[in-house]
Amino acid sequence: MSVDARLEDRWAITEQMYRYARATDWLQTTDHREVFVADCVFASPHSGDMHGVDAIVDWMDRVLAQFEATQHLIGNISITFTAAYEAIAVSYVRAWHRFRDHDRPDMVLWGEYHDRWSRIDDVWRIAERRVLEAGIEPRRDGGAPNPRRAKG
């Protein structure tokens, strides 16, 4: 059995994925500056492409204000190194959202994060994150479904 020479890098990327989730769930959105590169790209099913970490922090501040609580669970992480300081990763996410307006039902998103990572100054950061939607409750129109499942 061979030992993966990139175990420390895999651990560092995984920890950054978890840091992203905590920053989102704990409303510590400025911590996203430690997770993303400055000139990153981010796209969720309803945001469209955002460019730069400042845009992400501003968007998170606006969007997350409507929720009393959120919880982002990340799993099924697959990381592929494409160069010494570059990687791509796919992970699954279950994102639960409780609205401040208790007349609205909780929202749950099942999806995938498709990331491009760069190691800058010995820190792995997201250069690009695209969120693909596998399902959402309550059901609604729109979004960006996973193209591998949206056949037919």
trRosetta pair geometry for C-beta under 8 A, 3 or more apart (Angstrom, degrees):
i j d omega theta_ij theta_ji phi_ij phi_ji
3 7 7.1 -50 170 -28 89 130
4 7 4.8 117 87 -57 99 84
4 10 7.0 13 126 -7 141 141
6 9 4.5 -49 -172 45 85 118
6 10 5.7 93 124 -28 88 94
6 79 8.0 -143 125 111 130 122
6 81 5.7 -140 -114 -35 164 144
7 10 5.6 -53 -145 36 32 112
7 11 6.3 34 155 -20 65 105
8 11 5.6 -52 -148 36 32 113
8 12 6.3 33 153 -21 65 106
9 12 5.6 -53 -145 36 33 112
9 13 6.4 31 156 -16 66 104
9 79 7.9 -171 119 141 93 147
9 81 7.1 49 111 -85 149 125
9 87 7.3 156 154 -49 121 147
9 119 7.4 -60 -134 -76 109 137
9 124 6.8 117 -160 -62 76 137
10 13 6.0 -56 -148 38 30 108
10 14 6.2 30 154 -18 64 109
10 79 5.4 174 -120 55 86 148
11 14 5.7 -58 -147 39 29 112
11 15 6.2 30 155 -20 65 107
12 15 5.8 -52 -147 36 29 112
12 16 6.6 30 153 -19 62 104
12 123 7.7 -152 178 -147 126 46
12 124 4.8 124 124 11 109 126
13 16 5.6 -55 -152 35 33 112
13 17 6.7 40 148 -23 65 99
13 79 5.7 116 83 -110 153 146
13 87 6.4 -68 -88 80 152 152
13 89 6.2 170 161 -58 137 152
13 117 5.8 -23 -121 -121 118 168
13 124 4.8 -81 -83 134 71 159
14 17 5.5 -48 -154 28 36 115
14 18 6.7 31 150 -13 65 103
14 77 5.8 96 -107 136 97 171
14 79 7.8 -96 -54 -38 84 137
15 18 5.7 -54 -151 39 36 110
15 19 6.2 42 148 -25 66 104
16 19 5.2 -46 -143 33 36 117
16 20 6.6 46 153 -24 63 97
16 35 5.4 142 -172 -134 94 83
16 117 7.9 122 76 -126 148 123
16 124 5.5 -131 -14 93 150 98
16 125 6.9 -150 -154 -102 151 40
16 126 7.2 178 142 -34 127 88
17 20 5.8 -50 -158 28 32 115
17 21 6.9 29 147 -16 63 103
17 74 5.2 -158 150 136 117 165
17 77 6.7 -160 20 -108 171 133
17 89 7.7 -113 -71 126 127 152
17 91 6.1 73 -145 -2 149 170
17 113 7.5 159 -136 74 109 156
18 21 5.5 -51 -152 35 39 113
18 22 6.4 36 152 -16 69 104
18 74 6.6 -139 -82 45 61 130
19 22 5.8 -55 -146 40 32 109
19 23 6.1 35 154 -22 66 107
19 31 6.7 -132 169 153 96 118
19 34 6.7 -83 152 98 142 111
19 35 5.5 -175 99 -84 111 113
20 23 5.8 -56 -146 35 27 111
20 24 6.4 24 155 -16 62 108
20 32 6.8 61 -126 -114 74 79
20 35 4.8 125 -77 -157 87 162
20 72 7.7 -71 112 99 84 150
20 126 7.4 46 -78 -18 139 139
21 24 5.8 -60 -152 38 29 110
21 25 6.0 15 159 -10 68 113
21 72 4.0 -144 -137 84 96 112
21 73 7.5 90 -147 -79 149 19
21 74 5.7 -134 -53 -16 139 116
22 25 5.9 -61 -135 45 30 102
22 26 5.5 6 172 0 69 118
22 28 7.2 -8 131 45 79 120
22 31 7.5 -49 97 104 90 155
23 26 6.6 -61 -126 49 18 95
23 28 4.9 -96 -139 81 63 87
23 29 6.2 105 162 -107 96 28
23 30 7.9 -133 -157 60 115 38
23 31 3.7 -145 -112 78 119 116
23 32 5.3 162 133 -56 151 69
23 34 8.0 176 -75 49 145 101
23 35 6.7 -132 10 -15 152 137
24 27 7.9 13 173 -72 26 35
24 29 7.3 58 -101 -97 46 73
24 32 7.8 68 -62 -72 75 109
24 60 6.7 -113 -117 -148 78 125
24 64 6.9 -163 -165 -93 71 139
24 70 6.4 -71 137 96 95 136
24 72 5.6 38 77 -4 135 139
25 69 7.7 24 -161 -173 84 69
25 70 5.1 -134 -113 86 70 85
25 71 5.6 52 -119 -104 132 44
25 72 5.9 -142 -51 14 108 88
27 64 6.0 173 -107 133 86 138
28 31 4.5 37 125 -6 103 122
29 32 5.7 -19 -176 -3 58 114
29 57 5.0 127 143 -146 107 74
29 60 4.3 167 -132 103 128 129
29 61 5.4 -138 49 -63 166 76
29 64 7.0 -175 -68 27 124 146
30 33 5.8 -19 176 2 61 115
30 57 6.1 48 -96 -137 49 133
31 34 5.5 -42 -171 27 62 112
31 35 7.0 53 137 -16 73 106
32 35 5.2 -62 -151 41 48 112
32 36 5.7 13 163 4 84 111
32 53 6.3 176 120 -160 97 98
32 56 5.6 -131 138 117 148 121
32 57 5.6 -173 58 -80 124 82
32 60 6.6 148 -23 -2 152 159
33 36 7.0 -61 -121 51 25 87
33 53 5.4 102 -108 157 65 143
33 57 6.8 3 -51 -63 90 132
34 123 7.8 -88 -172 175 74 145
34 125 7.9 -136 156 -107 37 106
35 125 6.2 139 160 -139 29 77
35 126 5.9 13 146 11 83 106
36 40 4.2 -81 -176 -7 110 158
36 42 7.2 -47 -114 -55 146 117
36 53 4.6 163 89 -98 122 104
36 56 6.2 88 8 37 167 161
36 125 5.8 92 -169 178 12 103
36 126 4.9 -43 -106 66 67 94
36 127 7.8 135 -159 -86 70 21
36 129 7.7 -85 -103 -6 107 118
37 40 4.9 134 59 -59 75 91
37 53 7.3 -155 97 -46 31 114
37 118 5.8 19 -56 53 139 123
37 120 6.3 100 -109 -1 104 147
37 125 4.7 126 -54 112 71 128
37 126 6.9 -136 1 83 77 44
37 127 5.0 12 18 -100 132 66
38 52 6.7 -11 160 -143 60 76
38 53 5.6 -79 -133 7 39 116
39 51 7.2 -8 -168 180 65 87
39 52 5.9 -27 -123 -95 43 70
39 53 8.0 -51 -42 -12 18 83
40 51 7.6 178 90 -153 44 44
40 52 6.7 121 48 -111 64 14
40 53 5.8 69 27 -62 111 76
40 56 7.0 -5 80 -27 120 139
40 125 7.7 -114 -72 145 125 104
40 126 5.9 54 -133 108 141 82
40 127 5.6 -159 -116 -160 81 30
40 128 6.3 -178 -164 -76 79 41
40 129 7.3 19 171 5 123 87
41 49 5.9 -25 -164 -159 103 100
41 50 7.1 149 -158 76 51 51
41 51 5.8 -17 -102 -102 72 66
41 127 7.4 21 24 144 81 60
41 128 4.5 4 59 -118 99 87
41 129 7.5 -174 96 33 62 53
42 47 7.2 -18 119 101 90 148
42 49 7.6 136 73 -155 40 50
42 50 4.8 -20 63 59 90 104
42 55 7.7 -175 41 96 111 102
42 56 5.0 78 17 -97 153 114
42 59 7.9 -167 90 55 131 147
42 126 7.9 61 -85 125 93 130
42 128 7.6 -170 -73 -153 42 47
42 129 5.1 7 -120 60 75 97
43 47 6.0 -167 -149 77 48 101
43 48 6.4 -68 -132 150 95 20
43 49 4.8 -33 -79 -91 113 55
43 50 6.9 169 -77 13 56 72
43 129 7.4 -175 33 98 58 62
43 130 5.0 0 62 -119 103 72
43 131 6.7 -151 102 25 58 76
43 144 7.5 23 143 11 108 165
44 47 4.3 69 44 6 90 114
44 131 4.3 5 -121 46 63 135
44 144 7.8 170 147 27 35 120
45 109 7.7 -167 13 -140 134 134
45 111 7.5 -133 -37 -102 120 154
45 131 6.1 -86 -26 102 73 102
45 132 7.6 91 -73 -143 94 24
45 133 4.4 29 -76 -34 144 125
45 136 7.9 -130 64 -48 164 141
45 142 7.2 118 152 131 101 85
45 143 3.7 -3 176 -148 130 75
45 144 4.3 -153 -123 23 69 81
45 145 7.9 55 -123 -51 120 38
46 142 6.4 58 -99 135 95 127
46 143 6.3 -41 -56 -95 83 59
47 50 6.0 -42 149 -28 122 111
47 59 6.3 56 -139 -172 128 147
47 63 7.9 -54 -88 -63 110 150
50 55 4.3 -170 -179 124 107 125
50 56 5.7 138 112 -72 138 67
50 59 5.9 -84 -97 -22 160 151
51 55 6.0 65 64 20 43 152
52 55 4.8 93 71 4 87 103
52 56 7.3 -154 102 -5 48 86
53 56 5.3 -52 -150 36 42 115
53 57 6.3 41 154 -19 71 102
54 57 5.9 -53 -147 37 32 109
54 58 6.3 31 155 -16 64 108
55 58 5.8 -56 -146 40 30 111
55 59 6.1 30 156 -19 65 109
56 59 5.8 -58 -146 39 28 110
56 60 6.1 29 157 -19 65 108
57 60 5.8 -54 -144 37 29 111
57 61 6.4 33 155 -22 63 105
58 61 5.8 -55 -151 33 29 113
58 62 6.6 24 154 -15 64 107
59 62 5.8 -59 -151 38 31 108
59 63 5.9 16 161 -9 70 114
60 63 6.1 -60 -133 45 26 101
60 64 5.5 14 174 -10 67 120
61 64 6.7 -56 -126 42 15 101
61 65 6.7 32 162 -41 53 105
62 65 6.2 -58 -166 9 24 116
63 66 6.9 -58 180 19 41 106
64 67 5.7 -63 -163 35 56 110
64 70 6.8 -82 -137 -8 97 141
66 99 6.1 -30 150 -137 89 81
66 100 6.1 -128 -177 13 44 104
66 101 7.7 -28 -171 2 88 98
67 70 5.2 40 138 -49 154 98
67 97 5.0 -87 -115 -163 133 92
67 98 6.1 101 -164 69 86 51
67 99 6.1 -71 -109 -103 57 37
67 100 6.6 175 -150 -31 8 80
68 98 4.8 -56 58 106 100 102
68 99 6.7 45 -1 118 93 19
68 100 4.8 135 -56 -88 85 59
69 97 7.8 171 92 -151 52 39
69 98 4.6 20 53 41 86 117
70 95 6.7 -6 -173 -174 106 86
70 96 6.5 162 -156 87 53 59
70 97 5.0 -6 -107 -104 91 68
70 98 7.3 -153 -71 21 46 70
71 95 7.4 176 87 -148 46 45
71 96 4.8 4 51 51 91 105
72 93 6.0 -22 -165 -160 92 108
72 94 7.5 158 -153 80 43 47
72 95 4.8 -2 -106 -107 79 85
72 96 8.0 -156 -69 26 39 63
73 93 6.9 144 75 -156 52 53
73 94 4.6 -7 55 55 106 96
73 95 7.7 -160 25 -72 64 43
74 77 6.9 48 149 -66 99 106
74 91 5.2 18 -170 151 99 135
74 92 7.1 149 -156 79 49 53
74 93 5.5 -16 -99 -99 69 77
74 113 7.3 -17 -128 10 111 133
75 91 6.8 147 71 -172 21 91
75 92 5.2 -27 71 64 75 103
76 90 7.8 -40 122 117 93 85
76 91 6.2 144 80 -151 68 54
76 92 4.2 46 44 2 119 113
77 89 6.5 -11 -166 -171 85 115
77 90 7.8 165 -148 87 41 47
77 91 4.4 -3 -101 -102 71 104
78 89 6.5 162 84 -153 51 64
78 90 5.1 -2 56 56 103 88
78 91 7.3 -179 22 -75 62 57
79 87 5.6 3 -172 175 96 132
79 88 7.6 164 -152 86 52 42
79 89 4.6 -16 -101 -100 72 99
79 117 7.9 -12 -141 17 106 144
80 87 6.4 158 82 -160 43 78
80 88 5.2 -10 61 60 97 87
80 89 7.3 177 21 -80 65 49
81 84 7.9 33 176 -107 118 15
81 86 7.2 115 -165 85 63 56
81 87 4.9 -43 -104 -99 54 92
82 86 4.7 -57 69 108 96 106
82 87 6.2 161 9 -108 82 30
82 88 6.0 57 -31 -10 123 94
83 86 4.0 40 44 35 101 110
84 119 7.9 -91 125 46 67 130
85 118 6.2 37 142 -164 91 65
85 119 3.9 -115 -153 51 87 101
85 120 7.6 101 173 -61 127 47
86 116 7.5 -17 -166 -176 92 87
86 117 6.9 148 -160 85 44 65
86 118 5.9 -12 -103 -104 69 65
86 119 7.5 -115 -55 9 34 84
87 116 7.7 163 88 -160 47 46
87 117 4.3 -10 62 59 92 114
87 119 8.0 62 -2 -32 101 95
87 124 7.4 -9 31 -143 126 121
88 114 7.7 -8 -174 -175 99 74
88 115 6.7 160 -159 89 53 59
88 116 5.6 -25 -104 -104 76 62
88 117 7.1 -175 -86 15 23 84
89 113 7.4 4 107 106 94 99
89 114 7.9 172 89 -152 52 35
89 115 4.6 -7 59 60 92 108
89 117 6.2 41 -3 -20 111 120
90 112 5.9 -9 -168 -175 92 117
90 113 7.0 163 -152 82 42 58
90 114 5.6 -5 -105 -105 81 66
90 115 7.5 -176 -77 22 34 76
91 112 6.9 155 79 -156 37 67
91 113 4.8 -3 57 51 90 104
91 115 7.5 10 10 1 99 117
92 110 7.7 -12 -173 -171 99 79
92 111 7.4 164 -156 95 59 33
92 112 5.8 -43 -103 -100 52 69
92 113 7.9 -155 -78 14 5 78
93 109 7.2 5 110 106 101 98
93 110 7.5 167 89 -153 58 37
93 111 5.3 -15 60 69 97 79
93 112 6.8 157 14 -104 87 16
93 113 5.7 76 -29 -28 123 98
93 131 7.4 -48 42 -138 145 100
94 108 6.8 -8 -173 -171 85 99
94 109 7.3 167 -154 85 39 55
94 110 5.6 -7 -106 -104 74 71
95 108 7.0 157 82 -156 50 50
95 109 4.4 -5 57 56 102 103
95 111 7.4 -18 8 28 110 105
96 106 6.4 -5 -169 175 89 121
96 107 7.6 151 -159 86 43 51
96 108 5.1 -12 -104 -105 68 84
97 106 6.5 158 80 -166 53 71
97 107 4.3 -12 61 63 110 96
97 108 7.3 -170 21 -75 73 39
97 109 7.6 39 -7 -5 111 97
98 106 5.2 -31 -96 -110 65 95
99 102 7.1 -176 89 -76 89 29
99 104 4.1 5 50 75 159 124
99 105 7.9 67 13 73 120 21
99 106 7.3 -159 2 -100 80 42
99 107 7.3 74 -41 -5 97 101
101 104 4.8 62 92 2 102 109
104 107 7.9 -19 147 -36 110 97
105 137 7.8 -73 123 144 126 86
105 138 5.5 83 71 -33 132 115
106 137 7.9 28 98 105 77 97
107 136 6.8 -3 -171 -174 92 98
107 137 6.8 177 -147 91 47 54
107 138 6.9 -71 -107 16 74 65
108 136 6.9 172 87 -151 52 52
108 137 4.9 9 48 50 95 97
109 133 6.4 -79 -158 -124 103 91
109 135 7.7 166 -154 90 44 50
109 136 5.0 -9 -105 -106 68 91
110 133 7.7 87 76 -164 55 59
110 134 4.6 -63 110 67 94 108
110 135 4.6 14 48 53 112 89
110 136 7.3 -153 24 -71 68 47
111 131 5.7 51 129 179 147 84
111 132 5.4 174 -168 87 101 51
111 133 4.8 -52 -96 -108 120 36
111 134 5.2 180 -98 3 47 82
111 135 7.8 -160 -62 34 69 48
111 146 7.3 171 -145 -51 75 107
112 131 7.4 161 81 -155 46 47
112 132 4.6 -6 56 56 95 104
112 134 6.8 84 -18 -38 87 107
112 146 6.2 69 20 -95 122 124
113 129 5.9 -29 -162 -157 99 100
113 130 7.5 138 -160 72 48 45
113 131 6.0 -23 -100 -100 64 68
114 129 7.3 139 73 -157 50 47
114 130 4.5 -20 62 63 103 97
114 131 7.9 -167 21 -76 76 21
114 132 6.3 50 -13 -13 112 111
115 126 5.4 -79 -151 -129 115 100
115 127 8.0 114 179 44 77 65
115 128 6.7 158 -154 86 47 60
115 129 5.1 -8 -102 -101 83 74
115 130 7.8 -168 -72 24 41 64
116 126 7.3 95 69 -163 51 63
116 127 4.7 -59 102 67 96 103
116 128 4.2 29 34 43 109 100
116 129 8.0 -138 26 -61 65 44
117 124 5.4 5 -179 -171 123 99
117 125 6.8 152 -153 76 74 31
117 126 6.1 -50 -100 -101 69 45
117 127 6.4 156 -122 5 13 91
118 124 7.5 162 85 -147 30 55
118 125 6.0 -26 66 64 78 82
118 127 4.6 71 -9 -50 109 121
119 122 6.9 4 176 -126 100 19
119 123 6.9 163 -153 76 64 28
119 124 5.1 -32 -95 -89 77 65
119 125 7.7 137 -105 15 29 71
120 123 6.1 -33 70 62 65 81
120 125 5.9 -34 28 21 108 121
126 129 5.1 5 178 -45 139 106
131 144 7.5 110 91 64 69 119
132 144 6.2 -94 -124 113 57 96
132 145 7.0 38 -175 164 85 26
132 146 4.2 82 155 -88 126 76
132 147 7.7 -86 -139 -1 133 68
133 136 6.0 -27 -163 -37 122 109
133 143 4.5 -34 28 172 160 127
133 144 5.8 123 11 69 101 56
133 145 5.4 -68 76 -100 90 46
133 146 6.8 -145 70 -27 39 74
134 145 7.4 88 -105 -150 26 75
134 146 5.5 6 -85 -5 70 127
134 149 6.4 72 -132 22 77 164
136 139 6.6 122 85 -112 78 41
136 140 6.4 -47 98 29 128 91
136 143 6.7 -171 -3 -82 141 158
140 143 7.3 112 87 -27 92 114
145 149 6.4 -109 165 77 108 100
145 150 4.4 115 104 -66 128 126
146 149 4.6 54 80 20 103 107
146 150 6.5 166 80 -17 49 95
147 150 5.5 -61 -129 41 36 110
148 151 7.6 -24 173 -34 31 104
